[in-house]
Amino acid sequence: MELFFLGTGSGVPSKKRNVSSLVLRMLEERGTIWVFDCGEATQHQILHTTIRPRRIETIFITHLHGDHLYGLPGLLSSRSFQGGETPVTVYGPKGLKEYIDVSLKVSGTRLRYPLQVVEVSEGILFEDGKFTVHAIKLNHGLESYGYIIKEKDKLGELLPDKLKKLGIQPGPIYQHIKENEVTTLENGQVINREDVIGPPKRGKKIAVLGDTRYIPELSEQLHGVDTLVHEATFASEEETMAYDYFHSTVSQAATLAKKACVGELILNHISSRYHGTAIKQLEQEARAIFPRTTIASDLYQHAIERTE
């Protein structure tokens, strides 16, 4: 699992930062890509990467401000032109379906693939055998959400020593035993998987938050997240401005990460007023509170590691 930051700026594009878009690549886990927000020129940013739009399976929109949304019709359209035929589901706040429908209708765009738009509320949005996605309400000028992505626990490792003690030598039968709860051998011996397997491997957990004021109470819902992606529009001394504009400071994001005992914090949605050495200063402010902090830049790639 890997995060790929396509746009890390706030409000309007700048020379160093495009507006919001983030990709979660899960090529090993699902062979697909999930997109979080789709600001203007997202598809142009993709051209600088190895991301293939036809692999996009799901798009999550945090809120309907233009810097998180204006690139969506173009991306959906281009995916069709580039041979994408598999279904796409787009999740986001109320009003998203109308925006997409009108954009595609007025532009005369016909997609070659099935498109489903799901307008969200708090709670579980998606669940299958491998992942669960949970939406949490944030505090912004428009209805805004964060998305918590939980990979389900995986089977533990098969324990060869235990199998050998049972007289079972290495071979294809080992894989069969791991894939089945109960295996009956040719000699009638019954093997229960739980007796010859190690503890389950905890799945990874990621949280991608949309624009929001600082919400200390989120620490409970975010507790134990391996990687938290949080906006940090303003420097620490600008708490009043951050509150007035429904945003957070770097120190507020770091404080939340510390309270929630997350594995690591990645800050994005940085105001264009900060650049060069000022970015380093913002990072130092955050690290003074939560050392495992990184400020993302456009095209930054980050592998998701499981917190031990």
C-alpha positions in Angstrom: 0.0 0.0 0.0 1.4 3.3 -1.0 0.2 7.0 -0.9 1.0 9.2 -3.9 0.4 12.9 -3.3 -0.7 14.6 -6.6 -1.6 18.0 -5.1 -0.8 19.3 -1.6 -1.7 23.0 -1.7 -4.8 24.8 -0.5 -7.3 27.0 -2.3 -5.6 27.8 -5.6 -2.6 26.2 -7.5 0.8 27.6 -6.9 4.1 27.1 -8.8 5.2 24.5 -6.2 1.9 22.9 -5.2 -1.2 21.9 -7.1 -4.6 21.7 -5.4 -5.8 18.7 -3.5 -5.5 15.1 -4.7 -4.1 11.9 -3.2 -3.9 8.4 -4.6 -3.8 5.2 -2.5 -2.2 2.5 -4.7 -3.1 -1.0 -3.7 -1.7 -3.0 -6.6 -0.7 -6.0 -4.5 -3.8 -6.0 -2.3 -6.5 -5.3 -5.0 -4.7 -4.5 -8.3 -6.5 -1.1 -8.2 -6.2 2.5 -7.2 -8.3 4.7 -4.9 -8.3 8.5 -5.3 -9.0 11.0 -2.5 -10.2 14.4 -3.8 -9.7 15.5 -7.4 -8.7 19.2 -7.7 -8.1 21.0 -10.9 -5.3 19.5 -13.1 -5.3 16.2 -11.2 -5.1 14.3 -14.5 -2.2 16.5 -15.6 -0.3 15.6 -12.4 -1.0 11.9 -13.1 1.0 12.3 -16.4 4.1 12.8 -14.3 3.6 9.4 -12.6 3.2 5.7 -13.4 -0.5 5.8 -12.3 -2.9 4.4 -14.8 -6.4 5.9 -14.7 -8.0 2.7 -15.9 -7.0 1.1 -12.6 -9.0 3.6 -10.6 -11.7 1.7 -8.8 -13.0 4.2 -6.3 -12.9 8.0 -5.8 -13.6 9.6 -2.4 -14.4 13.3 -2.3 -14.0 14.9 1.1 -16.1 18.0 0.4 -17.3 20.1 -2.5 -15.0 23.1 -2.5 -13.6 23.6 -6.0 -9.9 22.9 -5.0 -11.0 19.4 -4.1 -13.5 18.8 -6.9 -12.9 20.7 -10.2 -10.7 18.0 -11.7 -13.2 15.3 -11.3 -15.3 15.6 -14.6 -12.1 15.7 -16.6 -10.6 12.7 -14.9 -13.8 10.6 -15.4 -13.9 11.6 -19.0 -10.3 10.9 -19.8 -10.5 7.5 -18.1 -13.2 6.6 -20.6 -11.1 7.9 -23.6 -8.1 5.9 -22.3 -9.9 2.6 -22.4 -11.2 2.3 -18.9 -14.1 -0.1 -18.9 -14.4 -1.4 -15.3 -16.9 0.2 -12.9 -16.0 3.3 -10.8 -17.7 4.4 -7.6 -17.5 8.0 -6.4 -18.3 8.7 -2.7 -18.8 12.2 -1.4 -21.2 14.7 0.3 -24.7 15.5 -0.8 -24.7 17.5 -4.0 -21.9 15.5 -5.6 -24.2 13.5 -7.9 -25.8 16.7 -9.2 -22.4 18.2 -9.9 -21.2 15.1 -11.8 -24.5 14.6 -13.7 -24.6 18.3 -14.9 -20.9 18.4 -15.8 -21.1 15.3 -17.9 -24.5 16.2 -19.5 -23.5 19.8 -20.4 -20.2 18.7 -21.9 -21.8 15.9 -23.9 -19.6 13.3 -22.2 -20.6 9.6 -22.4 -18.6 7.2 -20.2 -17.8 3.7 -21.5 -17.9 2.3 -18.0 -20.6 2.1 -15.2 -20.4 5.0 -12.8 -22.0 4.9 -9.4 -22.2 8.0 -7.2 -22.9 7.5 -3.5 -23.6 10.5 -1.3 -22.3 9.8 2.2 -23.1 10.2 5.8 -21.1 9.1 8.9 -20.6 5.4 9.2 -19.4 2.4 7.2 -19.4 3.2 3.4 -17.8 0.1 2.1 -16.8 -3.4 3.2 -15.6 -6.5 1.4 -13.3 -9.4 2.4 -10.2 -7.2 2.5 -11.1 -3.7 3.5 -13.6 -1.5 5.4 -14.0 2.2 4.8 -15.6 4.4 7.5 -16.6 8.1 7.0 -16.3 10.6 9.9 -17.8 14.1 10.0 -15.4 17.0 10.2 -15.9 20.7 10.9 -15.6 22.9 7.8 -17.5 25.6 5.9 -19.1 23.0 3.8 -20.1 19.4 4.8 -16.7 17.7 5.0 -15.6 14.1 5.8 -12.6 12.1 6.6 -12.2 8.5 5.5 -10.7 5.7 7.6 -9.4 2.8 5.5 -8.9 -0.4 7.5 -7.3 -3.5 6.0 -8.7 -6.6 7.6 -6.4 -8.8 9.5 -4.6 -11.5 7.5 -3.9 -15.1 8.4 -0.8 -15.8 10.4 2.1 -17.7 9.1 2.0 -21.5 8.8 4.2 -23.1 11.4 6.3 -25.8 9.6 7.7 -27.2 12.9 4.3 -28.1 14.2 3.4 -29.7 10.9 6.5 -31.8 10.9 5.8 -33.0 14.4 2.5 -34.2 13.1 4.4 -36.2 10.4 3.5 -33.8 7.5 6.5 -33.1 5.3 6.8 -29.9 3.2 4.9 -29.8 -0.1 1.7 -28.5 -1.8 -0.3 -29.8 1.2 1.1 -26.9 3.3 -0.7 -24.4 1.1 -3.9 -26.4 1.2 -3.8 -26.5 5.0 -3.4 -22.8 5.2 -6.3 -22.1 2.8 -8.7 -24.3 4.6 -10.0 -24.4 8.2 -10.0 -28.2 8.3 -7.9 -30.6 6.1 -8.3 -34.3 6.0 -5.2 -36.1 4.8 -5.2 -39.3 2.7 -4.5 -41.4 5.8 -7.6 -40.0 7.5 -5.6 -37.6 9.8 -7.6 -34.3 10.4 -5.6 -31.0 10.6 -7.3 -28.0 12.1 -5.7 -24.8 10.7 -5.9 -23.0 14.0 -3.5 -25.6 15.5 -0.7 -25.0 13.0 -0.8 -21.4 12.3 0.7 -18.3 14.0 -1.2 -15.3 15.3 -3.0 -13.1 12.6 -1.2 -10.2 11.0 -2.9 -7.0 11.9 -4.2 -5.1 8.8 -2.9 -1.6 8.1 -5.1 1.4 8.9 -5.0 4.8 7.2 -7.0 8.0 7.7 -7.3 10.7 5.1 -9.1 13.8 6.4 -10.7 16.6 4.4 -10.5 20.2 5.4 -11.4 20.8 9.0 -11.0 22.8 12.1 -9.1 21.1 14.9 -11.4 18.5 16.6 -9.7 17.0 19.7 -12.5 14.5 20.0 -11.4 12.8 16.8 -8.5 11.2 18.7 -10.8 8.3 19.8 -11.9 7.4 16.2 -8.3 7.8 14.9 -6.7 5.9 17.7 -4.0 3.5 16.5 -4.1 4.6 12.9 -0.8 3.7 11.1 -0.8 6.8 8.9 -2.8 9.9 9.4 -3.1 12.4 6.5 -4.2 15.8 8.0 -4.5 19.3 6.6 -2.1 21.9 7.9 -3.2 25.1 6.1 -1.6 27.5 8.6 1.4 27.9 10.9 1.0 27.4 14.6 0.7 31.0 15.6 -2.3 31.5 13.2 -4.9 29.6 15.3 -7.4 32.4 15.1 -7.2 32.6 11.3 -7.3 28.8 11.0 -10.5 28.8 13.1 -12.1 31.6 11.2 -11.5 29.9 7.9 -12.4 26.4 9.1 -8.9 25.0 8.9 -6.1 23.7 11.2 -2.6 24.7 12.1 0.4 22.3 12.0 0.6 22.2 15.8 -3.1 21.3 16.0 -2.7 18.4 13.5 0.4 17.2 15.4 -1.4 17.4 18.8 -4.3 15.3 17.4 -1.8 12.8 16.1 -0.1 12.6 19.5 -3.5 12.2 21.3 -4.6 9.5 18.9 -1.3 7.6 19.2 -1.0 7.2 15.4 2.0 5.7 13.8 2.9 8.7 11.6 1.5 12.0 10.5 1.6 13.4 6.9 0.6 17.0 6.6 -0.8 18.5 3.4 -3.1 21.3 2.1 -0.4 23.8 2.8 -1.2 27.5 2.2 0.8 29.1 -0.7 2.1 31.7 1.8 4.6 29.1 3.0 7.4 28.0 0.8 11.2 27.4 0.9 12.6 27.6 4.4 9.1 28.3 5.8 8.1 24.7 5.0 11.0 23.4 7.1 9.9 25.7 9.9 6.4 24.3 9.8 7.7 20.8 9.9 9.9 21.6 12.9 6.8 23.1 14.7 4.9 19.8 14.1 7.8 17.6 15.0 8.3 19.4 18.3 4.9 17.9 19.3 4.8 14.7 17.2 8.3 13.7 15.9 7.0 11.2 13.2 5.7 14.0 11.0 6.3 14.7 7.3 5.0 17.6 5.2 4.1 16.2 1.8 5.1 17.8 -1.4 3.6 17.3 -4.9 4.5 13.8 -6.3 5.7 12.6 -2.9 5.3 8.9 -2.5 5.0 7.2 0.8 4.8 3.5 1.6 2.4 2.5 4.4 4.0 0.6 7.2 2.2 -1.3 9.9 2.8 0.2 13.4 4.2 -2.5 15.7 
